[in-house]
Amino acid sequence: MYEVVIYTLLYLLPAGFLFFLALDVLGRNMKKTEHLLLSGYIGCYGVLFFSEFIRHLVDVSYSPFLITYVFGNAGLLLFSLSLHFIFKITKVGEKMPKVLYPGVFYIPALIGLLTIVFQTNMTNSSSFERVGMFIYPEFNASYLITMTAGNIFHFFVVVMLFFVHRQLKHSVQQKIIRMLIIIASFVLVWDLIFGYVQARGSIPPYPYIYGGLIWTIALGFGLKKFDFLASYSHRFSILYDLNPSAIILLDAKFKVESANPATKKLLEVSRAKGLNFLEQLSEGTKEETIDHLRQSFVSGKNFSDFETSLETSSGKGKYVLMDGDFLLIDQRVYLMLIVRDIQRMKEAEETIRYLAYNDALTGLPNRRWFYESADLANKEGRHAFLIFDLDGFKKINDTYGHQTGDDFLIHIAGILKENIGTKGMVARVGGDEFYAMMPISSEDELQWFVHHLKQVTAAEPYLYKGEPIPIRYSLGASIYPDHGTHLETLISKADESMYRVKKNGKNAVAVWGKG
C-alpha cells in the first residue's frame, strides 16, 4: 500500500495534471496549430508518467513492452512535437523550405512507427531489474545514444532561441522567447545531470522526465501569462472591454444584466448593471423605442440601425443607433444590444443642413432657402418682394476692417429680421445684398413700411467704438400678383427697381412701375 501511494505521488498525480493542462490548452483554440502542438506535447509527457505508474504496478516482465511501445514512442513523439512547436512560434519554420517544413521534425516519430512495424526496440533498454520499490532499465549503449542525441539537439534549440531573441524587436515576443530560453536551458542542465546518473534505489528511474514536467508547466503558464495561448473567450472579452460601442445585455424586463465599459461612458454612470434600460430613453423617442423592443422580444427577430435617443445621468440627450440580437443563456432569453453614439454625426448633419439653407455669418436664411420657400402657388393675397443692396459697404470694410464689416452686416440682419421676419421672410443672398418677402394689403402699406424701415435704420446706426456708422441702402420692390405671378419675374423687377435707385443717387426706395 505504501508503494502505491508513492507511485501515485510520483507518477499518477503528475500524469493527471499534465492531461488536464493538455486539455486546457486544446480547449482554448482547437483550430490553431500552436495549441494543437503544445497540447499534444504536454499530453505525451502525461503518457510518460502514466506508463511509469502502470509499469511499477505490474510485474517487471512487462517493462520491456511498456517502455518500447508506450514510453519510448511517446518520448519520440513529444520530441517531434516540441521541435515543431518551437519552430512555429519563433517563425523560424517560415524560412525553411516547404519540402522540409514541418515533415523533417517527425523523423524521430518514424522510429517509433518502425518499432511497432518490426517489433524491435531501437531506442531503449530491453533489460530491467527491480531495486527496492523501483524498476530500473539497463544502462546500455541504446539508452546512452538516444539520450545524447536528444541533448545535442536540445542544445542547438537553445542556441537557435538565442539567435531568434536577438532578431526580435517587439517586447512581448522577446519576453516569450526569453522565457523559452530559460526553461530550455534549465531542462538541458537537468537532463545532463539526471540523464546519465544511475542512483539506483535513491531516485526513480528516468528522472529526466521531471525536467520535462517542470518545462511543460512553466511553458504552459508562461505562454498564458503573455496571452500567447489566449482562448477565444478571453480574446472576445478584450474586444468586449475595448469596444468603443456600448454592448448591453438586457433581460426580458429590459434590465441591464451586463454591460461593457463603453456603456458607462455613454450613459455617464458609474455602474450600468441593474439599470432599467427603458428609463434611459429620451422622452421624444421613448414610446416608439419601447414598442420596437417589445415587438422584437415577442418575434425574436434581430434588428439593426434602429435610431433612437438616450438620456444620460446629467440629463443630456444623445442620438444612438442600435443593433440587437437574442441569446439563450441558462434557458433564458436575453437581448444583446450594440449601441453606437451618433450624437456628433447628428450634430454634423444639423450643421451641414443649417449651412445649406442659412448664412453662416448673420444666421439669416440664404438664397437657396429663399427660392425654395417663396412658394407663390400657396400664397394668398398681395406680397411684396424687396431687394436691399447696401450703399458704401466696401468703404466700411476698407476703413474699419473686415471684422467691423461683418459686425455691420450682423447688425443690419438683426434689424431686418426683427421688422420683417415675424410676418414675412428675409434672407442674405450675397455679400451686401438681402431679399425679403412680406404680405401687404395694398401698395400704400408697402410705402408706409419702407418709410418706417428707413426711420428704424436711421435711428439704429452701427456703433464702432462709440462712433455711429449710418446704414444706407438702395431698395427695389415689386408686388405679387400686380407685377407678375412668377418668382423670377418679381425678383427681376425688384432688382431693376433697386438698380434705378443706385443710378439716381442711392439710399432711396423704388417700386416697380413708379417714377
C-alpha positions in Angstrom: 0.0 0.0 0.0 2.9 2.3 0.8 4.4 1.8 -2.6 1.1 2.5 -4.4 0.9 5.9 -2.5 4.5 6.7 -3.6 3.8 5.7 -7.2 0.6 7.8 -7.1 2.5 10.9 -5.9 5.5 10.4 -8.2 3.6 9.4 -11.4 -0.2 9.4 -11.3 -0.7 12.9 -10.0 1.8 14.5 -12.4 0.1 12.5 -15.3 -3.3 13.7 -14.3 -2.1 17.3 -14.0 -0.4 17.1 -17.4 -3.5 15.6 -19.1 -5.6 18.4 -17.6 -3.1 21.0 -18.8 -3.2 19.5 -22.3 -6.9 19.6 -22.4 -6.9 23.2 -21.1 -4.5 24.3 -23.9 -6.5 22.5 -26.5 -9.8 23.9 -25.3 -8.6 27.4 -25.7 -8.4 27.1 -29.5 -8.8 23.8 -31.3 -8.1 25.3 -34.7 -4.7 26.9 -34.0 -1.7 24.8 -34.8 0.2 26.2 -31.8 -2.5 25.0 -29.5 -2.6 21.5 -31.1 1.1 21.1 -30.9 1.5 22.2 -27.3 -1.5 20.2 -26.2 0.0 17.1 -27.9 3.4 17.7 -26.4 2.0 18.1 -22.9 -0.2 15.0 -23.4 2.9 12.9 -24.4 4.6 13.9 -21.2 1.4 12.8 -19.4 1.7 9.4 -21.2 5.3 9.1 -19.9 4.3 9.5 -16.3 1.2 7.3 -16.6 3.1 4.5 -18.3 5.7 4.6 -15.5 2.8 4.4 -13.0 1.4 1.3 -14.7 4.9 -0.2 -15.1 5.6 -0.1 -11.4 2.2 -1.7 -10.6 2.7 -4.7 -12.8 5.4 -7.4 -12.9 8.9 -6.5 -14.1 8.4 -8.7 -17.2 6.0 -6.2 -18.7 8.6 -3.3 -18.6 10.2 -4.1 -22.0 6.8 -3.9 -23.7 5.7 -0.7 -21.9 9.0 1.0 -22.4 9.2 0.0 -26.1 5.7 0.7 -27.3 4.4 3.3 -24.9 7.1 5.2 -23.0 9.6 5.2 -25.9 7.2 6.1 -28.6 5.6 8.9 -26.5 9.1 10.3 -25.9 9.9 10.3 -29.6 6.6 11.9 -30.5 6.9 14.7 -27.9 10.4 15.4 -29.2 9.0 15.9 -32.7 6.1 18.0 -31.4 8.4 20.2 -29.3 10.6 20.9 -32.3 7.6 21.8 -34.5 6.1 24.0 -31.7 9.3 26.0 -31.2 9.9 26.5 -34.9 6.3 27.5 -35.3 6.1 30.2 -32.5 9.5 31.6 -33.3 8.6 31.9 -37.0 11.8 30.1 -38.0 9.8 27.4 -39.7 8.5 30.0 -42.2 12.1 30.4 -43.5 12.5 26.7 -44.1 11.9 25.1 -47.5 8.3 23.9 -47.7 9.6 20.4 -48.7 11.1 20.1 -45.2 8.8 22.0 -43.0 7.3 20.6 -40.9 7.8 17.0 -42.0 11.5 16.9 -41.0 10.6 17.3 -37.4 8.7 14.0 -37.4 11.6 11.8 -38.5 12.2 10.7 -34.8 8.5 9.7 -34.7 9.1 7.4 -37.6 11.5 5.5 -35.5 8.6 4.7 -33.2 6.5 3.6 -36.1 9.3 1.3 -37.2 9.5 -0.1 -33.7 5.8 -1.1 -34.0 6.1 -2.5 -37.5 9.3 -4.6 -37.0 8.6 -5.4 -33.3 12.1 -4.2 -32.4 13.3 -2.0 -29.7 15.5 0.6 -31.3 16.0 3.4 -28.8 15.5 2.0 -25.3 16.8 -0.7 -22.9 15.3 -4.1 -23.0 16.6 -5.4 -19.7 15.1 -4.3 -16.4 15.6 -5.1 -12.7 13.7 -4.2 -9.5 15.8 -2.4 -6.9 13.7 -1.6 -3.8 10.3 -0.2 -5.0 11.5 0.9 -8.4 12.2 -0.9 -11.7 15.4 0.4 -13.4 16.5 -0.1 -17.1 19.8 -1.4 -18.1 22.3 1.4 -18.6 23.4 0.3 -22.1 24.5 1.8 -25.5 21.0 2.3 -26.9 19.9 4.3 -23.9 23.1 6.5 -23.9 22.9 7.1 -27.7 19.3 8.2 -27.5 19.9 10.4 -24.5 23.0 12.0 -26.0 21.3 12.7 -29.4 18.4 14.3 -27.6 20.7 16.5 -25.5 22.7 17.6 -28.5 19.6 18.6 -30.4 18.3 20.3 -27.3 21.5 22.4 -27.1 21.0 23.5 -30.7 17.4 24.5 -29.9 18.7 26.7 -27.1 21.2 28.3 -29.4 18.5 28.9 -32.0 16.3 30.6 -29.4 19.2 32.9 -28.5 19.5 33.8 -32.2 15.8 34.4 -32.6 15.7 36.6 -29.5 18.4 38.9 -30.9 16.4 39.3 -34.1 13.1 40.3 -32.4 12.2 43.9 -31.8 8.7 43.5 -30.2 9.0 43.4 -26.3 6.2 40.8 -25.9 7.8 38.4 -28.4 11.2 38.9 -26.7 9.7 38.0 -23.3 8.2 34.8 -24.7 11.5 33.7 -26.3 13.5 34.7 -23.2 11.2 32.5 -21.1 11.7 29.6 -23.5 15.5 30.1 -23.4 15.5 30.0 -19.5 13.2 26.9 -19.3 15.0 25.1 -22.2 18.4 25.7 -20.6 17.2 24.5 -17.2 15.8 21.3 -18.7 19.0 20.7 -20.6 21.1 21.0 -17.5 18.6 18.7 -15.7 18.9 16.1 -18.4 22.7 16.3 -18.5 22.7 15.6 -14.7 19.9 13.1 -14.3 20.0 11.5 -17.7 23.4 10.0 -17.1 23.4 9.4 -13.4 22.5 6.0 -12.2 21.5 6.3 -8.5 19.6 3.1 -8.2 17.5 2.8 -5.1 17.9 6.6 -4.3 15.9 8.3 -7.1 13.2 7.0 -9.5 14.2 5.6 -12.9 14.2 8.0 -15.9 14.5 11.1 -13.6 14.9 13.4 -16.6 11.2 13.2 -17.2 10.7 15.5 -14.2 12.7 18.2 -16.0 10.1 17.8 -18.8 7.4 18.2 -16.2 8.9 21.5 -15.0 9.4 22.6 -18.6 5.8 21.8 -19.5 4.2 23.5 -16.5 6.4 26.6 -16.9 5.8 26.7 -20.7 2.0 26.4 -20.3 1.6 29.0 -17.6 4.2 31.3 -19.2 2.5 31.4 -22.5 -0.8 32.1 -20.8 0.8 35.0 -18.9 1.8 36.6 -22.2 -1.6 35.8 -23.7 0.1 33.7 -26.4 -2.4 30.9 -25.7 -5.4 33.3 -25.1 -8.7 31.5 -25.6 -11.4 32.7 -27.9 -13.4 33.7 -24.9 -10.5 35.7 -23.5 -9.9 37.5 -26.8 -13.6 38.3 -27.2 -13.5 39.6 -23.6 -10.8 42.0 -24.6 -12.8 43.1 -27.7 -15.8 43.5 -25.4 -14.0 45.7 -23.0 -12.2 47.8 -25.6 -15.1 48.2 -28.0 -16.0 51.9 -28.3 -19.7 51.0 -28.8 -21.8 50.2 -25.8 -22.6 46.5 -25.6 -25.6 45.8 -23.3 -27.2 42.5 -22.3 -30.9 43.0 -21.4 -33.3 40.5 -19.7 -37.0 40.2 -20.6 -37.8 43.1 -18.3 -35.2 45.3 -20.0 -32.9 45.4 -17.0 -29.2 45.5 -17.8 -27.7 42.1 -17.0 -24.2 43.1 -18.1 -22.5 45.9 -20.0 -19.1 46.8 -21.2 -17.1 49.9 -20.1 -18.3 51.9 -23.1 -21.9 51.7 -21.8 -20.9 53.5 -18.6 -19.3 56.2 -20.6 -22.3 56.5 -22.9 -24.8 56.8 -20.1 -22.4 58.7 -17.8 -22.9 56.3 -14.9 -20.5 54.5 -12.6 -22.4 51.2 -12.7 -24.6 50.0 -15.5 -25.7 46.6 -14.3 -29.2 46.6 -12.8 -30.3 49.8 -14.6 -33.7 49.8 -16.3 -32.8 50.5 -19.9 -36.2 51.9 -20.7 -35.6 54.7 -18.1 -32.5 55.7 -20.1 -34.6 56.5 -23.2 -35.3 60.2 -24.1 -39.0 61.3 -23.9 -39.2 62.2 -27.5 -38.4 58.7 -28.8 -39.3 56.7 -25.7 -42.7 55.3 -26.8 -41.6 54.3 -30.2 -38.4 52.6 -28.9 -40.3 50.7 -26.2 -42.8 49.4 -28.8 -39.9 48.3 -31.0 -38.0 46.5 -28.3 -41.1 44.7 -27.0 -42.1 43.6 -30.5 -38.6 42.3 -31.1 -38.7 40.3 -27.9 -42.0 38.8 -29.0 -40.9 38.0 -32.5 -37.3 37.0 -31.6 -36.0 38.7 -34.7 -32.8 40.7 -34.7 -32.6 44.3 -35.9 -30.0 46.8 -37.0 -29.6 50.5 -37.3 -32.6 51.4 -35.2 -32.3 55.1 -34.4 -33.4 56.5 -31.1 -32.1 58.8 -28.3 -30.9 58.2 -24.8 -30.7 60.5 -21.8 -27.6 60.5 -19.7 -27.5 60.8 -16.0 -26.7 64.5 -16.4 -29.9 65.0 -18.5 -28.1 65.4 -21.8 -29.7 63.7 -24.8 -27.7 61.5 -27.2 -28.8 60.1 -30.6 -27.8 56.5 -31.0 -28.1 53.6 -33.4 -28.9 50.2 -32.0 -28.3 46.7 -33.4 -30.0 43.9 -31.5 -30.0 40.1 -31.4 -31.2 37.4 -29.0 -29.2 34.9 -26.9 -30.2 31.9 -24.9 -28.3 31.8 -21.6 -29.2 29.3 -18.9 -32.5 28.7 -20.6 -33.4 32.4 -20.5 -33.7 34.8 -23.5 -31.6 37.9 -23.4 -31.4 40.8 -25.9 -27.8 41.8 -26.8 -27.7 45.4 -27.9 -24.8 47.2 -29.6 -25.4 50.9 -29.2 -23.4 53.4 -31.3 -23.2 57.0 -30.2 -24.1 59.1 -33.3 -24.6 62.4 -31.5 -21.7 64.1 -33.2 -22.8 62.7 -36.5 -26.3 64.1 -36.0 -24.8 67.5 -34.9 -22.7 67.5 -38.0 -25.7 66.7 -40.1 -27.6 69.5 -38.5 -24.7 71.9 -39.1 -24.5 70.8 -42.8 -28.2 71.2 -43.1 -28.2 74.6 -41.4 -25.3 75.8 -43.6 -27.1 74.6 -46.7 -30.0 76.9 -46.0 -28.6 79.6 -43.8 -25.9 82.3 -44.0 -23.1 81.3 -41.6 -22.3 85.0 -40.7 -25.7 86.5 -40.0 -27.8 83.4 -39.2 -30.4 84.5 -41.8 -31.6 82.1 -44.4 -29.7 82.1 -47.7 -30.6 82.4 -51.4 -31.3 78.7 -51.7 -33.8 78.7 -48.8 -35.5 81.9 -50.1 -36.1 80.5 -53.6 -37.4 77.1 -52.1 -39.6 78.8 -49.5 -41.1 81.6 -51.6 -43.8 79.3 -52.9 -46.2 81.5 -54.9 -48.6 78.7 -55.6 -49.6 78.6 -52.0 -49.7 82.4 -51.4 -53.0 84.2 -51.0 -53.3 88.0 -51.3 -50.7 90.5 -52.1 -47.0 90.1 -51.3 -44.1 92.5 -51.7 -40.7 91.4 -52.9 -37.9 93.6 -51.6 -34.2 93.7 -52.6 -31.8 95.6 -50.3 -28.3 96.5 -51.5 -26.1 98.3 -49.0 -24.5 101.6 -50.1 -20.9 102.2 -49.3 -20.2 98.9 -47.7 -16.8 98.5 -49.4 -15.7 101.7 -47.9 -16.7 100.5 -44.4 -14.6 97.4 -45.0 -11.7 99.4 -46.2 -11.9 102.0 -43.4 -12.7 99.9 -40.4 -11.6 96.4 -41.4 -13.4 93.3 -42.4 -14.3 92.3 -38.8 -16.2 95.6 -38.4 -17.8 95.0 -41.8 -19.0 91.6 -40.6 -20.4 93.0 -37.4 -22.1 95.8 -39.5 -23.9 93.1 -41.6 -24.9 91.2 -38.5 -26.4 94.4 -37.1 -28.4 95.0 -40.3 -29.6 91.4 -40.4 -30.9 91.8 -36.9 -32.9 94.9 -37.8 -34.4 93.2 -40.9 -35.3 90.0 -39.0 -37.0 92.0 -36.3 -39.0 94.1 -38.6 -39.8 91.6 -41.4 -39.0 88.1 -40.1 -42.0 88.0 -37.8 -44.5 88.5 -40.6 -42.6 87.6 -43.8 -39.2 86.2 -44.7 -35.8 87.8 -45.1 -32.6 86.3 -46.4 -29.0 87.3 -47.1 -28.3 86.3 -50.7 -24.9 87.9 -51.3 -22.1 89.9 -49.7 -24.1 93.1 -49.0 -27.5 92.1 -50.6 -30.7 90.9 -48.8 -34.0 89.6 -50.2 -37.3 89.9 -48.4 -40.9 88.9 -48.9 -43.9 90.0 -46.8 -47.7 90.1 -47.1 -49.2 93.5 -47.7 -52.8 94.7 -48.1 -52.1 97.5 -50.5 -49.3 99.4 -52.2 -49.8 102.2 -49.6 -49.0 99.7 -46.8 -45.7 98.9 -48.7 -44.8 102.6 -48.9 -45.6 103.0 -45.2 -43.4 100.0 -44.3 -40.3 101.0 -46.3 -40.6 104.6 -44.9 -40.8 103.1 -41.4 -37.8 100.9 -42.1 -35.8 103.9 -43.2 -36.6 105.6 -39.9 -35.6 102.5 -37.9 -32.3 102.1 -39.7 -31.6 105.8 -39.2 -32.3 105.6 -35.5 -30.2 102.5 -35.0 -26.8 103.0 -36.7 -24.0 100.6 -36.1 -21.7 101.9 -33.3 -18.0 101.4 -33.8 -16.2 102.3 -30.6 -18.9 104.7 -29.9 -18.8 106.2 -33.4 -22.1 105.8 -35.4 -21.8 104.3 -38.8 -25.0 105.1 -40.7 -27.0 102.4 -42.5 -27.6 103.4 -46.2 -29.2 101.1 -48.7 -30.9 101.1 -52.1 -34.2 99.3 -52.1 -36.2 98.0 -55.0 -39.7 96.4 -54.7 -42.2 94.5 -56.8 -45.7 93.3 -55.9 -47.4 89.9 -56.4 -49.6 89.5 -58.3 -49.7 93.0 -59.7 -46.2 92.9 -61.3 -46.1 89.1 -62.0 -47.0 85.7 -60.8 -43.6 84.0 -61.2 -40.9 84.3 -58.6 -38.1 85.0 -61.1 -40.2 87.8 -62.7 -40.9 89.5 -59.4 -37.3 89.3 -58.3 -36.1 90.6 -61.7 -38.4 93.6 -61.5 -37.5 94.4 -57.9 -33.8 94.1 -58.9 -34.3 96.6 -61.8 -36.0 99.0 -59.4 -33.1 98.7 -57.0 -30.6 99.5 -59.7 -32.6 102.5 -60.8 -32.2 103.8 -57.2 -28.4 103.2 -57.5 -28.3 105.1 -60.7 -30.2 108.0 -59.3 -28.1 108.6 -56.3 -28.6 105.6 -53.9 -30.1 105.4 -50.4 -33.7 105.5 -51.6 -36.7 103.3 -52.4 -38.3 102.5 -55.8 -41.3 100.3 -56.5 -41.6 98.7 -60.0 -43.5 100.9 -62.3 -43.2 104.1 -60.1 -41.1 107.1 -61.1 
